[in-house]
Amino acid sequence: MSFSERLILQTTQSTAITSIEHVQTLWSGYGAIKRYHLAGGKHKSVIVKHIQLPEANKHPKGWNTDLSHQRKLKSYEVETAWYQHYAQLTNEDCKVPQLLHAEVSGNERLLIMEDLNALGFNERLSPETVSIAAAKNCLSWLACFHANFMHTTPKGLWEIGTYWHLDTRPDELVKMQNIPLQQAATAIDQKLNSANYQTLVHGDAKLANFCFDKSHQVAAVDFQYVGKGCGMKDVAYFISSCFDEDECEQYEEELLTYYFSTLEAALEKSSHDIDFLSLKQEWSHLYKYAWADFYRFLDGWSPSHWKMHGYSERLTQEVLKELN
């Protein structure tokens, strides 16, 4: 029996591991996520994220720089800090798996967590299968998450959240083909970072990181890039992960209206003293800046990406025009 298996049994007070299910290989071969089915304890199964730092980087897009490696290392440290110090501060309106145990040994890191499947969140949706109602439930999660962590100091997390944050992506910036956007990248970044209203952003709030139950209520996973930021970063990125160009155009007003109404209700239930109308005015204006910020990353990372469509181009052009 391996060290990790002994640790899982000890943590869960189970008597046996009955089977192991491979869930996902981590980005660039940095380990794997597995589901361990258990017997004899209070958990029927757990999710284990086992990070193993590779000897040689293998990146699907060819980004094998030391900076890329260091960014991933930091992301796993951030995720561990998130689960240790912040996950328990969430509520059922922004459900996340709770950490059972974290272990760091040499070049390995182990996170043993609740299995959301076992808690009923066993359905995954794709852009082809997601409904507007299900997408709104994800926006509800984001609104409650943003309300919960409004003006939270990101201790142990990214100072600026999201995996595409400009300061962490100099290689992609250099490779950009859209020169006017490249030249405006710093101004867009500063506009978002200087917003009066800052919260914790999930940082990778794509549809694939939401787990649904039978009624399409949601829980979220993958907190490697959680940190401080304007909530519109999560909202714009989430919408980009669900809908194509025409749908983004068609549903923009409906989805943003829904997000802000849910955010207002969540803030009213929280202990934060927030001028909601001021927040809504600021963040509504920054929605297009959040899109332009992500569009900037895509232009340098994968210029033929399917999200490089007319809708994101239009919002980006509005930002460039406004900045000029």
C-alpha positions in Angstrom: 0.0 0.0 0.0 1.3 3.4 -1.0 1.9 6.3 1.4 -1.0 8.2 -0.2 -3.4 5.3 0.2 -2.4 4.8 3.9 -3.0 8.6 4.4 -6.4 8.4 2.8 -7.5 5.5 5.0 -6.2 7.3 8.1 -7.8 10.6 7.2 -11.2 9.1 6.5 -11.0 6.4 9.2 -12.0 3.9 6.5 -11.0 0.2 6.6 -10.4 -0.3 2.9 -10.2 1.3 -0.5 -12.5 -0.7 -2.7 -11.7 0.9 -6.0 -9.9 3.9 -7.6 -11.4 6.0 -10.4 -9.3 8.3 -12.6 -11.1 11.6 -12.9 -8.7 13.9 -14.7 -5.0 14.3 -15.5 -3.7 17.6 -14.3 -2.6 20.3 -16.8 0.9 19.6 -18.3 1.2 16.3 -16.6 1.5 17.6 -13.0 -0.4 14.7 -11.5 -4.0 13.5 -11.4 -7.3 13.8 -9.7 -8.8 10.5 -8.6 -11.9 9.3 -6.8 -11.3 6.7 -4.0 -14.2 4.5 -3.1 -14.1 3.5 0.5 -15.5 1.0 3.0 -15.9 1.1 6.8 -15.9 4.9 7.3 -18.2 7.8 7.1 -17.2 8.7 3.6 -18.3 6.4 0.8 -15.8 8.2 -1.5 -13.3 11.1 -1.5 -11.6 13.1 -4.2 -7.8 13.2 -4.1 -5.8 15.8 -6.0 -2.3 14.4 -6.2 0.2 16.9 -7.5 3.5 15.5 -8.6 6.0 18.0 -10.1 7.3 16.5 -13.4 11.0 16.3 -14.3 10.3 17.9 -17.7 7.4 20.1 -18.5 5.0 19.0 -21.2 2.6 21.7 -22.1 -0.1 21.1 -24.8 0.4 24.7 -26.2 4.2 24.5 -26.0 4.6 26.9 -23.0 7.4 25.2 -21.2 9.2 28.1 -19.6 10.4 28.4 -16.0 7.8 31.2 -15.5 5.0 28.8 -16.5 6.4 26.2 -14.1 6.6 28.7 -11.2 3.0 29.9 -12.0 1.7 26.3 -11.6 3.7 25.8 -8.4 2.2 29.0 -7.0 -1.3 27.9 -8.1 -1.1 24.7 -6.1 0.1 26.5 -3.0 -2.8 29.0 -3.5 -5.3 26.2 -3.8 -4.1 24.5 -0.7 -4.3 27.8 1.2 -7.9 28.3 -0.2 -9.1 25.0 1.1 -7.3 25.3 4.4 -8.4 28.9 5.3 -11.3 30.0 3.1 -13.4 27.1 1.9 -15.1 26.7 5.3 -16.2 30.4 5.1 -18.5 29.6 2.2 -22.2 28.6 2.6 -24.7 26.4 0.7 -25.4 29.3 -1.8 -21.8 29.0 -3.0 -21.1 25.3 -2.2 -17.5 24.0 -2.5 -15.9 20.7 -1.4 -14.4 20.9 2.1 -10.9 19.8 2.7 -10.3 16.7 4.8 -6.5 16.7 4.8 -3.6 18.4 3.0 -0.1 16.9 2.9 3.1 18.3 1.3 6.1 16.0 1.0 9.1 16.9 -1.2 7.8 17.5 -4.8 4.4 16.0 -4.0 1.2 17.7 -2.7 -1.9 15.8 -1.7 -5.4 17.3 -1.2 -8.0 14.9 0.2 -11.5 16.5 -0.3 -15.2 15.8 -0.1 -16.5 14.1 -3.2 -19.2 16.3 -4.6 -20.7 13.4 -6.6 -21.4 11.6 -3.3 -23.2 14.8 -2.1 -25.5 14.7 -5.1 -23.6 17.1 -7.4 -22.8 14.4 -10.0 -23.9 16.0 -13.2 -21.6 18.0 -15.6 -22.9 20.2 -18.4 -21.3 21.3 -21.7 -21.9 24.3 -23.9 -24.1 22.0 -26.0 -26.2 20.9 -23.0 -26.3 23.9 -20.7 -29.6 25.7 -20.4 -30.1 29.4 -19.6 -31.6 28.3 -16.2 -28.5 26.2 -15.4 -26.2 29.0 -16.4 -28.2 31.4 -14.2 -27.6 29.0 -11.3 -23.9 29.3 -11.9 -24.2 33.0 -11.9 -26.0 32.8 -8.6 -23.1 30.8 -7.2 -20.7 33.5 -8.4 -22.9 36.3 -7.0 -23.1 34.7 -3.6 -19.3 33.9 -3.7 -18.5 37.5 -4.6 -20.9 38.9 -1.9 -19.4 36.5 0.7 -15.8 37.6 0.0 -16.3 41.3 -0.7 -13.3 43.3 0.3 -11.5 40.2 1.6 -7.7 40.5 1.9 -6.3 37.6 -0.2 -3.8 36.3 2.3 -2.1 33.2 0.9 -4.0 33.6 -2.4 -3.2 35.4 -5.6 -2.8 39.2 -5.0 -4.7 39.5 -8.4 -6.9 36.5 -9.3 -7.5 34.7 -12.6 -5.1 32.5 -14.5 -4.8 35.0 -17.4 -3.7 38.0 -15.2 -1.3 40.2 -17.2 1.6 40.2 -14.8 1.8 36.4 -14.9 1.5 36.2 -18.8 4.5 38.2 -20.3 5.2 35.4 -22.8 1.7 35.6 -24.2 1.8 39.4 -24.2 4.9 39.4 -26.4 3.3 37.1 -28.9 0.1 39.1 -29.4 -1.0 39.9 -32.9 -3.5 42.7 -32.0 -1.0 45.5 -31.5 -3.5 48.2 -30.3 -4.8 45.7 -27.7 -1.2 44.8 -26.7 -0.4 48.5 -26.2 -3.6 48.9 -24.1 -3.1 45.8 -22.0 -1.6 47.6 -19.0 -4.3 50.3 -19.0 -7.1 47.6 -19.1 -5.4 45.7 -16.3 -5.1 48.9 -14.2 -8.7 49.8 -14.8 -9.8 46.4 -13.4 -7.4 46.4 -10.5 -8.2 50.0 -9.4 -12.0 49.3 -9.1 -13.4 50.5 -5.8 -15.2 47.3 -5.3 -13.0 44.2 -5.1 -13.8 40.7 -3.9 -12.3 37.3 -4.3 -12.7 35.9 -7.8 -12.8 32.2 -8.5 -10.3 32.8 -11.3 -11.2 29.9 -13.5 -15.0 30.0 -13.4 -15.7 28.0 -16.6 -18.7 25.8 -17.0 -16.5 22.7 -16.6 -15.6 23.7 -13.1 -19.3 23.6 -11.9 -21.0 20.5 -10.7 -24.8 20.2 -10.9 -27.3 18.2 -8.9 -30.6 16.8 -10.3 -32.3 20.2 -10.0 -29.2 21.9 -11.5 -28.2 23.6 -8.3 -24.4 24.0 -8.4 -21.1 23.6 -6.5 -17.7 24.7 -7.8 -14.2 23.2 -7.9 -10.7 24.1 -8.9 -9.4 27.1 -6.9 -5.9 27.3 -8.2 -6.3 30.9 -9.4 -8.5 32.4 -6.7 -7.5 35.9 -5.6 -8.6 39.6 -5.4 -10.4 41.1 -8.3 -13.4 42.7 -9.9 -16.3 40.2 -10.0 -16.9 40.9 -13.7 -13.8 38.8 -14.5 -15.5 35.7 -13.3 -18.8 36.7 -14.9 -17.4 37.5 -18.4 -15.2 34.4 -18.4 -18.1 32.1 -17.3 -20.4 33.5 -20.0 -17.6 33.0 -22.6 -17.4 29.3 -21.5 -21.1 28.6 -22.1 -22.3 30.6 -25.1 -21.2 31.3 -28.7 -21.1 34.7 -30.3 -24.8 35.0 -31.1 -25.9 33.7 -27.7 -23.6 36.0 -25.9 -25.2 38.9 -27.7 -28.7 37.6 -27.2 -28.4 36.8 -23.5 -26.1 39.5 -22.3 -28.7 41.8 -20.7 -30.7 38.9 -19.2 -27.7 37.2 -17.7 -26.2 40.4 -16.3 -29.5 41.6 -14.9 -29.9 38.2 -13.2 -26.3 38.3 -11.7 -26.7 41.7 -10.3 -30.1 41.0 -8.8 -28.7 37.9 -7.1 -25.6 39.8 -5.9 -27.8 42.5 -4.4 -29.8 39.9 -2.5 -26.7 38.2 -1.3 -25.1 41.4 -0.1 -28.3 42.3 1.8 -27.9 39.0 3.7 -24.2 39.5 4.3 -22.5 41.7 7.0 -20.9 44.0 4.3 -22.0 47.6 4.2 -22.0 48.2 0.5 -23.5 50.9 -1.7 -25.0 48.5 -4.2 -26.0 51.0 -6.8 -22.4 52.3 -6.8 -21.1 48.8 -7.1 -23.5 47.9 -9.9 -22.6 51.0 -11.9 -18.9 50.4 -11.6 -19.0 46.7 -12.4 -21.5 47.0 -15.2 -19.0 49.4 -16.9 -16.1 47.0 -16.2 -17.9 44.0 -17.9 -16.4 44.9 -21.3 -13.0 45.5 -19.7 -13.1 42.0 -18.2 -13.9 40.6 -21.7 -11.1 42.7 -23.3 -8.7 41.5 -20.6 -9.4 37.8 -21.4 -9.4 38.5 -25.1 -5.9 40.0 -24.7 -4.7 36.7 -23.1 -6.3 34.6 -25.9 -4.7 36.7 -28.6 -1.2 35.8 -27.4 -2.0 32.3 -26.2 -4.3 30.8 -28.8 -5.3 33.4 -31.5 -7.5 30.8 -33.3 -9.5 30.0 -30.2 -13.2 29.7 -30.7 -13.9 32.5 -28.2 -12.1 35.0 -30.5 -15.4 35.8 -32.0 -17.3 38.9 -33.1 -18.9 39.6 -29.7 -15.6 39.6 -27.8 -14.0 41.6 -30.6 -16.8 44.2 -30.4 -16.5 44.7 -26.6 -12.7 44.9 -26.9 -13.0 47.6 -29.6 -15.4 49.5 -27.4 -12.7 49.4 -24.6 -9.9 50.5 -27.0 -12.1 53.4 -28.3 -12.9 54.5 -24.7 -9.3 54.4 -23.6 -8.2 56.4 -26.6 
